[in-house]
Amino acid sequence: MFSKGFPGVRLVLLFICSVFLSVPSATRAGDRPADTPVPADRIFLHEGWALQSSCLFLARGEQISTAGYKTNGWHSATVPTTVVAALVADKTYPDPYYGKNLRDIPGTTYPIGKNFSLLAMPKDSPFRCSWWYRTEFTLPADYPGRHLWLYFGGINNHANIWLNGHLLAGGKDIAGAYRTYEFDITPLLSSDGPNALAVETIAQTEKDLGINWVDWNPAPPDKDMGLWRGVYVQASGVVAIRHPMVLTHFADASLKEADLTVEAEVKNASDAQVGGVLDGQIEDVKFRQAVSLKPGETRAVRFTPDEFSQLRIKNPKVWWPYQMGAQSLHHLTLHFTVGDDLSDQQNVRFGIREITSELNPQGARQFYVNGKKILIRGGGWSPDILLRPDHARLETDFSYVRDMNLNAIRLEGKMETDDFYDLADERGVLIMAGWCCCDHWEQWKHWQPGDLEIATASLRSQILRMRSHPSLLVWLNGSDGPPPADVETAYINVLKQTDWPNPYLSSAAQKPTAVTGKSGVKMTGPYDYVPPDYWLTDTSKYGGAFGFNTETGPGPAIPLVSCLRKFIPSDHMWPQDSFWDYHAGSEGFKNLGHFERAMKSIYGAPSGLDDYETKAQAMAYDGERAMFEAYSRNKYTSTGIIQWMLNNAWPSTIWHLYDYYQQPAGGYFGTKKACEPLHVLYSYDDTSVVVVNSLYQKFSSLTITAQLYDTSLHERFSRQVKTDVDEDGVAKVLTLPAEAFTPASPVYFVKLALQSNDGKTVSTNFYWLSPKKNVYEWGQTDYKYTPVSSYEDLTALQNLPKAKLEVSGAAISNADSPEVHLTLKNPSEHLAFQVRLGVRKKGQEAEILPVFWNDNYIELMPGESREMRAEYLPGSDVSGPLEVTLAGWNLETITIPLQGNAASSLPGSGGGR
């Protein structure tokens, strides 16, 4: 449909390359830090910064920002970095994530378990002082005569910015963690020598709109102060183009015609009126209009399909979330010319797609992508505590999201890098973004004059960054509650002024507002452990599988022992002590007590650390699977579920589907099982067997096999039926009869299988059930969990006879994208329960990560075999002798050498996951 771009692009690119090659002190475009967009005439000020506390020297800003100022004894830094991140990087402080090292950093004297953002900086903290960032840069020879702009992607929280001895901005003009800043620095620059930039950064106080870690984990002692996003200098002519975007509206449900609206801001940097032409191109579609700008004017320029009929695109290639279709991405190029001179050029990548929402008949928020309903299934996001960007980690994060069959990530206040949003676009993962709870952002009664201005400026900055990305699903103006009417109205005005193309909600909670009415979502918990039947037992009031739950989950997620050793000192590994608690959450989640009381009641007291890990993984697997299955079965009475959380900001024992080291474990594979595209499940509420289709095609003549066994593996029930299931549909196919559960057995096992019409097995599932039911004390429910006065009893699982598995064909192949293959067989007469596999280098305890198993934490009945496969991303180090570890609930842990050889492959961009 589309073809080439403007013929003038090549000349522009050649100019850009010559510019960057002449700037030794700055970062060229190809080496840009991961949090910055693809550049046009940009110099990234990444390397060569010096950092120091203002309490350790006496000098004024005009001196520090003079070329040649000596920074002997200062810390070296690269930007973006927070102050503490820089001090960790240069080894001033040891790894803050190990043990309680974080508490040893000066200033970390706030009470353990408290939300530091609500507290004043301790009086003895070195971060009560301001900290200076300083660098020098030289302009390319071709820059004189052009306008130069200095851009800051994020400063936390206040700052004074000095350039070549002049105060560029400061005081109330630089305030708020989530604002971006751009300054015309042309008059202040030297073209024949180095330019000195110095930024005095000041940490957020408890009364600032800053960065907050809520109850997820401890906060660093500097409260993430500093230049936490990238800094660059950008060149243009007299007119600059900013924030290009493309909006989509489909003429009808056929999607055969898309109306595109192109928009961008243009700004006149001069004190005279300027006329010119803004040209645009989307592959082979071209459009242009004349623009006249008053002195200093900034204006949004739009190309609408009513005025430019060529923007009515026939048979467009449409962007979809990955389970719904392809992630087709297109490129918009804009040029502004004044006379015969190119003043500026900007490029943006976009997707042709349209997202809408409505309240369904039950009052739940229902989202649509390109006119089709979608059940949102995702997790809450957390960046690194020190806000360190890491592209490789992000590649793995998005690969894991897709591997678990999730389709969304929620950002609560943690506005992310352009790299993050780009990956979301490429991988087809939807993003829910919005402000954070539990600090000054939601303490509207205590806002001071100026706070609303900072908040709306922050919103404008972030919306302009995000609005062009097809992955953005919705914006939330509040988290745990909606803002008051005046604040909500001010936010909505910003969204309208910036042409936010997606739905927006008052908050992530259920409270309605006078401005926008019902949100259609709920934030009712739980956040700590609840048994698997909870989600289908609660049908109308709390966190059960109805409506759209924006944050919830079955609580703690214990890392594997091999990962625990990475952050818990050996003398604190077992029994648990305050070191474990320190790596739990804060506020109401400061320890694992509730989870462990439930473990003792349901599975029995752990006999040691290994037994504790085994039982914890079973609880996580069963808990995550049950939650996602319940919301999937009940679609579209249920419309969305966000697991709290997807990942962690540091090594933690709560709230993740894979741990800080990106090690998948029980919760990961329970989620992957529950969310598989075509899935068979057991219902805890009515013992029905249900097929859930998450694909947008109908399936016919599916075969479902359901079997029920008692503890001795005597078959109590077996049935095989055929069914069809509609696209994005649910089919109830049979019910396990009550009489099959009598006489009572200490434990029941349900084994399910789903075959396609060609006989291929596409889904299997295995459940362990107690004849004793959980007794919930609904009236005592709080935001953390619903108490259980009497738990189910699965302690008989402790007495499962030992099983022994046979392993054959264990080999690794394909050096570019390594894969491990093996076959497991259970030749014994006993069930092999919760079987877990891992691959590691010989003699090492930790597994090779990231890894993508086709399944894990599996069960094998007597005589049953399973083909197992582990895949690795390009660039994974799988060199040297390797071995597979095989462990399980009732197995002795063994290792099996891997045959074959896969040398370490060259770094790549990751697989297509």
Order of alpha helices (4+ residues) and beta strands (2+ residues): alpha-beta-beta-alpha-beta-beta-alpha-alpha-beta-beta-beta-beta-beta-beta-beta-beta-beta-beta-beta-beta-beta-beta-beta-beta-beta-beta-beta-beta-alpha-beta-alpha-beta-alpha-beta-alpha-beta-alpha-beta-alpha-alpha-alpha-alpha-beta-alpha-beta-beta-beta-beta-beta-beta-beta-beta-beta-beta-beta-beta-beta-beta-beta-beta-beta
